[in-house]
Amino acid sequence: MEKKAIENINLNGTDMSAGSEILIQAKDYKLKFTEVEIHCRYDLEDCSSENPFIHGPRVLFRILKDMEYRRPLYYFSVPGLIMTSTGFLMGLIFYRIFFREGPCALGQHSLWLC
């Protein structure tokens, strides 16, 4: 099983996104894996000094970029649904204001209609 993993998993990232890449590719190739406990020491010199507020979004961006190519339906569906829902709600608010207060309540450009 280890040989199959070595042959199939190809890493593109050079930072902590490699862990996410390994998990995604292991699932794609139906490889079995288990979690093992490790112990890390961060008090040593020459350790990773990346700022977590910069590094975290970078890893997230890498995962989203990978998702764009592997799962485009999920990648584009969620933002599309959010934007459609937002537009629908804004439309309902517009109609509520229009029918309750009339066209004069919609701004300066509609004052000539009053």
Buried (B, 14 or more C-beta within 10 A) or exposed (E): EEEEBEEEBEEEBEEBBBEBBBBBBBEEEEBEEEEEEEEEEEEEEEEEEEEEEEBEEBBEEBBEEBEEEEEEEEBEEEEEEEEEEEEEEEEEEEEEEEEEEEEEEBEEEEEEEE
